[in-house]
Amino acid sequence: MQSNMENKAYILTGPTSGAGRATALSLATAGTLVLVGRNRDKLAETAGAVERLGGKAVPILCDMSDLGSVRRAADAIVALDLRLIGLLNNAGIQNPHNAATADGWDNTFVTNHLGPFAFTQALLPHLDDGACVLFVGSATEDPERKPAVRAGFRGSRYLSAAASLRGEWVPGGSSKPGMDAYATSKQCNIVTAMALARENPRLHIHAIEPGIMIATGLHAHMSASRRILASVLVPLLMPFVKVLSTPGRAARVFTRILTDASATTACYYDQDGNPMQGSTFVRDRAFQDRVVAETRALLAELDAGAR
Ligand SMILES: NC(=O)c1ccc[n+]([C@@H]2O[C@H](COP(=O)([O-])OP(=O)(O)OC[C@H]3O[C@@H](n4cnc5c(N)ncnc54)[C@H](OP(=O)(O)O)[C@@H]3O)[C@@H](O)[C@H]2O)c1
C-alpha cells in the first residue's frame, strides 16, 4: 500500500483554492500529489494540509499564463519519474473586465486554455496507460444555458485560436469582454478533452462542468456583500437548484472520475458526475479537431517566435 502511494501520482493544477484545493484533500491518500500552482506560499499551505492527512505532496511552481513557466513545470514533473495516473486541469480565472498578459495576450484565454493545453500536451506521452485526464470546463460556453445567460454570458465566441489570443471574439457577445473570453476558453477546454480522447485511446480523457460554486476565488470580483449573501443563500438553495455546487461537492465528483477504473473516455460530465450535452459546437467533432489543430499551430508559432 505504501509503495503504491509513493509510485502513483496525480497532478492537480489550481490546488491552492476552491475545487482544486478540496480535491487535493479528497485525494490526499490516493497517491503522491503533484500540486501545480503559481504561488509558492499557497502551494506550501495545501501541501501541508495534504501531509497532515497522511499524504505526500510535491509542489511545482507554474504560472499558466506564462508558456515558459508551463514548459519548465512539465519538464520538472517528468523528471520526478513518478507513475502519473491522473491529471486534473482545474486552474482557471474569470475576470469580467479581462486583462492582458505581459506579452499583450488575452490573459483569460492563455491561463484557461493555451497554458493548460501546452501543459497537457507535454505530459501526455508520460502518463501511464489507463491514466485519467480531466478538464474543468464550464457550461457558460453554451449560449442556450439559461443560468449562464441570466448571469450575462452569451456562450463561446470562438473565431480562431489566434484571434482569441488577441482577445477578439465573434461580435454580439456579452457586454463584458472578459465573459466572452471566459466562455470561449472553457469551450476550448471541453473540445480539447473530446479531441484528445479520440487521439489517445490508451487514456481516459474527460471534461466536466463543476456547477456554480459562488464562494471560490473565481468569483472574487463580486462585491463583498454579494459574496456574503451568496454564501448564506447557496446552502439553502442547493437542494432546489441543481446547478449550484460547492468545492467539496465538486471535489467528490472530480475524485470519483479521476479514480474510476472503468474504460470510459470522452465524457462531458455535469456537477453530479452524470453525462451532459454541451452546445452544438462542443458536440461537433470537426470543431473539436479544428480548435486542437489551431491551438497546436499557434503554440508552434509562439514557440518559434520565442527562440
Ligand atoms: N466557481 C464556479 O462557479 C465555476 C463554474 C464553472 C467552472 N469553474 C471552473 O472550475 C475551476 C476551479 O475554479 P474555482 O471556482 O475553484 O476557482 P478558484 O478558487 O479561483 O481556484 C482557481 C485555481 O486556479 C489557480 N490559478 C489561477 N490563475 C493561475 C495561473 N495563471 N497559473 C496557475 N494557477 C492559476 C488559482 O491559483 P491562486 O490560488 O494562486 O489564485 C487557484 O488555485 C476553474 O477552471 C473554473 O473555470 C468554476
The ligand as a MOL file (V3000), in Angstrom:
LIG
                    3D

  0  0  0     0  0            999 V3000
M  V30 BEGIN CTAB
M  V30 COUNTS 48 52 0 0 0
M  V30 BEGIN ATOM
M  V30 1 N -16.6700 28.5700 -9.3770 0
M  V30 2 C -17.5440 28.3190 -10.3380 0
M  V30 3 O -18.7270 28.6910 -10.2510 0
M  V30 4 C -17.1240 27.5510 -11.5630 0
M  V30 5 C -18.1010 27.2090 -12.5020 0
M  V30 6 C -17.7140 26.5340 -13.6660 0
M  V30 7 C -16.3870 26.1990 -13.8450 0
M  V30 8 N -15.4530 26.5340 -12.8960 0 CHG=1
M  V30 9 C -14.0470 26.1690 -13.1330 0
M  V30 10 O -13.5840 25.4490 -12.0120 0
M  V30 11 C -12.1700 25.5960 -11.9070 0
M  V30 12 C -11.8000 25.9020 -10.4580 0
M  V30 13 O -12.3400 27.1530 -10.1350 0
M  V30 14 P -12.6730 27.6010 -8.6400 0
M  V30 15 O -14.0710 28.0890 -8.6750 0
M  V30 16 O -12.2680 26.5570 -7.6860 0 CHG=-1
M  V30 17 O -11.7540 28.9040 -8.5730 0
M  V30 18 P -10.5650 29.3570 -7.6070 0
M  V30 19 O -10.9300 29.1390 -6.1750 0
M  V30 20 O -10.2330 30.7510 -8.0220 0
M  V30 21 O -9.3670 28.3890 -7.9980 0
M  V30 22 C -8.6450 28.5980 -9.1940 0
M  V30 23 C -7.2730 27.9860 -9.0780 0
M  V30 24 O -6.5620 28.2800 -10.2820 0
M  V30 25 C -5.3180 28.8580 -9.9460 0
M  V30 26 N -4.8160 29.7680 -10.9750 0
M  V30 27 C -5.3950 30.9170 -11.4050 0
M  V30 28 N -4.5950 31.5180 -12.3090 0
M  V30 29 C -3.4950 30.7520 -12.4320 0
M  V30 30 C -2.3050 30.8440 -13.1950 0
M  V30 31 N -2.0640 31.8930 -14.0070 0
M  V30 32 N -1.3760 29.8740 -13.0810 0
M  V30 33 C -1.5790 28.8260 -12.2490 0
M  V30 34 N -2.6730 28.6730 -11.4830 0
M  V30 35 C -3.6240 29.6280 -11.5690 0
M  V30 36 C -5.5890 29.6070 -8.6400 0
M  V30 37 O -4.3590 29.9030 -8.0060 0
M  V30 38 P -4.2460 31.0570 -6.8640 0
M  V30 39 O -4.7350 30.4120 -5.6030 0
M  V30 40 O -2.8030 31.3760 -6.8580 0
M  V30 41 O -5.1280 32.1940 -7.3070 0
M  V30 42 C -6.4450 28.5790 -7.9280 0
M  V30 43 O -5.6600 27.5720 -7.3500 0
M  V30 44 C -11.7750 26.6910 -12.8960 0
M  V30 45 O -11.2390 26.0970 -14.0630 0
M  V30 46 C -13.1110 27.3500 -13.2410 0
M  V30 47 O -13.1130 27.9210 -14.5340 0
M  V30 48 C -15.7970 27.1950 -11.7630 0
M  V30 END ATOM
M  V30 BEGIN BOND
M  V30 1 1 1 2
M  V30 2 2 2 3
M  V30 3 1 2 4
M  V30 4 1 4 5
M  V30 5 2 4 48
M  V30 6 2 5 6
M  V30 7 1 6 7
M  V30 8 2 7 8
M  V30 9 1 8 9
M  V30 10 1 8 48
M  V30 11 1 9 10
M  V30 12 1 9 46
M  V30 13 1 10 11
M  V30 14 1 11 12
M  V30 15 1 11 44
M  V30 16 1 12 13
M  V30 17 1 13 14
M  V30 18 2 14 15
M  V30 19 1 14 16
M  V30 20 1 14 17
M  V30 21 1 17 18
M  V30 22 2 18 19
M  V30 23 1 18 20
M  V30 24 1 18 21
M  V30 25 1 21 22
M  V30 26 1 22 23
M  V30 27 1 23 24
M  V30 28 1 23 42
M  V30 29 1 24 25
M  V30 30 1 25 26
M  V30 31 1 25 36
M  V30 32 1 26 27
M  V30 33 1 26 35
M  V30 34 2 27 28
M  V30 35 1 28 29
M  V30 36 1 29 30
M  V30 37 2 29 35
M  V30 38 1 30 31
M  V30 39 2 30 32
M  V30 40 1 32 33
M  V30 41 2 33 34
M  V30 42 1 34 35
M  V30 43 1 36 37
M  V30 44 1 36 42
M  V30 45 1 37 38
M  V30 46 2 38 39
M  V30 47 1 38 40
M  V30 48 1 38 41
M  V30 49 1 42 43
M  V30 50 1 44 45
M  V30 51 1 44 46
M  V30 52 1 46 47
M  V30 END BOND
M  V30 END CTAB
M  END
